[in-house]
Amino acid sequence: MAGEKILLADDDRQLRETLQEFLTGQGYAVTAAADGHEAMAALQEQEFALALLDLMLPGYSGLDILSQLKARTPDTEVILFTGHAGLESAVQALRLGAYDYLLKADLRLADLQALVARALERRHLARENRELVENISKAQEELVKRRARELTQVRQIAETLAGPLTWDQLVRGLVNLIWDSLFLELLGLQLQGPEKKLSLSAFRRRADVSEATYQTFQDALQGQLAPEAAAPPTGTPLPAMQWQRLQVGNITLAAGAGRHELLTPEETELFRIFILQGEAGIKNLVLFDQVKSMATRDALTGLYNYGYFKEALHYEVEKSRRYKMPLSLLFLDIDDFKRVNDTLGHLKGDKTMRQVAALLKQGIRQADLLCRYGGDEFVMLLSQTPPDQAMVLAERLRHRIAHSSMNRLEQRCKVTVSIGVAGLRPEMTTEDLIKEADEAHYRAKQAGKNRVVGPEPLPQAEKTANPALGPQPRPR
């Protein structure tokens, strides 16, 4: 949204000037600050639509400025830059109201441009939603004093949809609010996502509505999802009906309401308003899902990222101990991946990374967890799997990649993986499990690559108490 004011605060002069030039070229009005004091001073002088803040600013930290911003201008969206991959500070920032965070090491202008656009779009949608509710309330209060109950319901649905909801809560909550606000005999909502992966419905009817009428109503509402392809419903004729259908991206919402007497113009308008509020709720849920995905997913492969792996690992280890179930960890990377990039180029390297991720995902169970650990490294948590079975799976994955179609099509660089396997023992910590899998992976490299190696039996005294838990460069 050209012309929007953006505060850019970063003590890295080169990065700050580069981003300022880029964002100004996109049509934004950028105010740059070299430290926390300059950023705080800028906030005293004007209101910003978006703030891009370095997490570790001199003077005041990015979190300090974020807290100040949300206290003064809650509508200002905030994106934080950080030079490390620590999940705790990022989660704290999101809890304080930040829209997202970016790692400086992975920063690309195209990604930043898209993220800035989405943040500003969310701000715009939030303001539109609030203004819509305010305008509806004022108009109803001025024109129809008798509709106090309906206005209360409008405010109630706006408050309900503004909270963190699931898709099921959105559909059922909207049906309940409409049913409580309008005197109806039949009411139904159906929501359908892309390729019917998301399909939800909720219905209400009065006790005196016949089963035949109810069935005809359900068939007719189903037809509203794709009216151009639906056949006319057969059966008992329906009473006077109101239909609403809206499309939000690839999500369709169809609604029907009726009774024997026609709805009044005011009731018809109120029904339409409820459905429009449902549209705002759908947009909010879509944005929330996108933000959640960006916080836990790797942008290149679509797999869960390192931060998510850390959280899941602690949970799976505790569950394994509580229920005395086996747990194994696979640590692997692509052999000589630098040579792939150097020989075929980084675009081909990115494609290879995605292909390897896809092959790995196809070869494991839905209950197993596959994550990108960092660089060309991957980890797999195999629940209810002892090390000997994990070794069998690892060998199958190694063979699948070594004999994949990408190796048949590309002869210059054969793509193989080296895999280390470790199993959780009673005395091990989560760090021990990672360390043991990593050491097995290292031995696979030393033994010639393109192979699977399990853990070596170690004396208890050699157990490491506190190894580093984080992506580290490995020998290739």
Long-range contacts (C-beta under 8 A, 24 or more apart in sequence): 1-49, 1-117, 1-120, 1-121, 1-124, 2-26, 2-27, 2-28, 3-27, 3-28, 3-29, 4-28, 4-29, 4-49, 4-50, 4-120, 5-29, 5-31, 5-46, 5-47, 5-48, 5-49, 5-50, 6-30, 6-31, 6-48, 6-49, 6-50, 6-51, 6-52, 6-116, 7-31, 7-33, 7-39, 7-42, 7-43, 7-48, 7-50, 7-51, 7-52, 7-53, 8-32, 8-33, 8-51, 8-52, 9-33, 9-34, 9-35, 9-36, 9-38, 9-39, 9-51, 9-52, 9-53, 9-54, 9-57, 9-62, 9-65, 10-34, 10-52, 10-53, 10-54, 10-57, 10-81, 11-35, 11-54, 11-56, 11-57, 11-58, 12-54, 12-104, 15-104, 19-52, 19-112, 22-109, 22-112, 22-113, 23-116, 26-113, 26-116, 28-116, 35-59, 35-60, 36-60, 36-61, 36-64, 36-65, 39-65, 40-65, 40-68, 43-68, 43-69, 43-72, 47-73, 47-76, 48-73, 48-76, 49-75, 49-76, 49-77, 49-120, 49-123, 50-76, 50-77, 50-78, 50-79, 50-116, 50-119, 50-120, 50-123, 51-76, 51-77, 51-78, 51-79, 52-79, 52-81, 52-116, 53-78, 53-79, 53-80, 53-81, 54-80, 54-81, 54-82, 55-80, 55-81, 55-82, 55-83, 55-89, 55-93, 55-101, 56-82, 56-83, 62-93, 63-89, 63-92, 63-93, 63-96, 66-93, 66-96, 66-97, 66-98, 67-96, 70-96, 70-97, 75-123, 75-126, 75-127, 76-123, 77-119, 77-120, 77-122, 77-123, 79-115, 79-116, 79-119, 81-107, 85-306, 85-307, 85-374, 85-470, 85-471, 87-307, 87-310, 87-311, 90-295, 90-307, 94-291, 94-295, 99-291, 100-291, 100-294, 100-295, 106-299, 111-299, 118-287, 118-290, 122-287, 125-280, 125-283, 125-284, 125-287, 128-280, 129-158, 129-162, 129-280, 129-284, 132-276, 132-277, 132-280, 133-158, 133-277, 136-273, 144-266, 147-266, 147-270, 149-181, 150-181, 150-266, 150-270, 153-177, 153-180, 153-181, 153-270, 154-270, 154-273, 154-274, 154-277, 157-274, 157-277, 158-277, 161-277, 161-278, 161-280, 161-281, 161-284, 162-284, 164-288, 165-281, 165-285, 167-191, 167-198, 167-200, 167-285, 168-200, 170-278, 170-281, 170-282, 170-285, 171-200, 171-201, 171-202, 172-202, 174-202, 174-274, 174-277, 174-278, 174-281, 175-202, 175-203, 175-204, 176-204, 177-274, 178-255, 178-257, 178-271, 178-274, 179-204, 181-270, 181-274, 182-257, 182-263, 182-267, 182-270, 182-271, 183-259, 184-257, 184-258, 184-259, 185-209, 185-239, 185-258, 185-259, 185-260, 186-213, 186-214, 186-217, 186-238, 186-239, 186-241, 186-256, 186-257, 186-258, 186-259, 187-256, 187-257, 188-217, 188-218, 188-221, 188-255, 188-256, 188-257, 189-253, 189-254, 189-255, 189-278, 190-221, 190-222, 190-224, 190-225, 190-253, 190-254, 190-255, 191-251, 191-252, 191-253, 191-254, 191-282, 192-225, 192-251, 192-252, 192-254, 193-250, 193-251, 194-250, 194-251, 198-251, 210-236, 212-236, 213-238, 213-239, 217-241, 217-256, 217-258, 220-256, 221-254, 221-255, 221-256, 222-254, 224-254, 224-255, 224-256, 225-252, 225-254, 226-252, 242-268, 242-271, 244-271, 244-272, 244-275, 246-275, 246-276, 246-278, 246-279, 248-279, 248-282, 248-283, 248-286, 249-286, 251-282, 251-286, 253-278, 253-279, 253-282, 298-371, 298-372, 300-350, 300-353, 300-354, 300-372, 301-353, 301-354, 301-357, 301-372, 302-354, 302-357, 303-357, 303-361, 303-370, 303-371, 303-372, 303-378, 304-369, 304-370, 304-371, 304-372, 305-371, 305-372, 306-371, 306-372, 306-373, 306-374, 306-470, 306-471, 308-371, 309-369, 309-371, 309-373, 309-379, 309-381, 310-469, 312-369, 312-371, 312-381, 313-381, 313-430, 313-433, 313-434, 314-430, 316-369, 316-381, 316-383, 317-424, 317-430, 317-433, 319-383, 320-383, 320-424, 321-424, 321-426, 325-383, 325-384, 326-384, 326-385, 326-386, 326-387, 326-423, 326-424, 327-381, 327-382, 327-383, 327-384, 327-385, 327-423, 327-424, 327-433, 328-381, 328-382, 328-385, 328-386, 328-387, 328-389, 328-390, 328-421, 328-422, 328-423, 328-424, 329-379, 329-380, 329-381, 329-382, 329-390, 329-421, 329-422, 329-423, 329-424, 329-433, 329-434, 329-436, 329-437, 330-378, 330-379, 330-380, 330-382, 330-390, 330-393, 330-394, 330-397, 330-419, 330-420, 330-421, 330-437, 331-373, 331-377, 331-378, 331-379, 331-419, 331-420, 331-421, 331-422, 331-434, 331-437, 331-438, 331-440, 331-441, 332-377, 332-378, 332-379, 332-380, 332-394, 332-397, 332-417, 332-418, 332-419, 332-420, 332-441, 333-375, 333-376, 333-377, 333-378, 333-417, 333-418, 333-441, 333-474, 334-376, 334-415, 334-416, 334-417, 335-415, 335-416, 335-417, 335-418, 335-445, 335-449, 335-450, 335-476, 336-413, 336-449, 336-476, 337-375, 337-376, 337-476, 338-476, 339-413, 340-413, 340-415, 343-412, 343-413, 344-410, 344-412, 344-413, 352-406, 352-415, 355-404, 355-406, 355-415, 356-401, 356-415, 356-417, 359-397, 359-400, 359-401, 359-404, 360-397, 360-401, 362-400, 363-393, 363-396, 363-397, 363-400, 364-393, 364-397, 373-471, 374-470, 374-471, 374-472, 375-471, 375-473, 377-471, 377-474, 379-434, 379-437, 386-423, 387-421, 387-422, 387-423, 387-454, 387-455, 390-421, 390-423, 391-421, 391-452, 391-454, 394-419, 394-421, 394-452, 395-452, 398-450, 398-451, 398-452, 402-450, 416-449, 416-450, 417-450, 418-444, 418-445, 418-449, 418-450, 418-451, 418-452, 418-453, 419-444, 419-451, 419-452, 419-453, 420-444, 420-452, 420-453, 420-454, 421-452, 421-453, 421-454, 421-455, 422-454, 422-455, 423-455, 427-460, 427-463, 428-463, 429-465, 430-469, 431-464, 431-466, 431-467, 431-469, 432-463, 432-464, 432-467, 434-467, 434-469, 435-464, 435-467, 441-474, 442-474, 442-475, 445-474, 445-475, 445-476
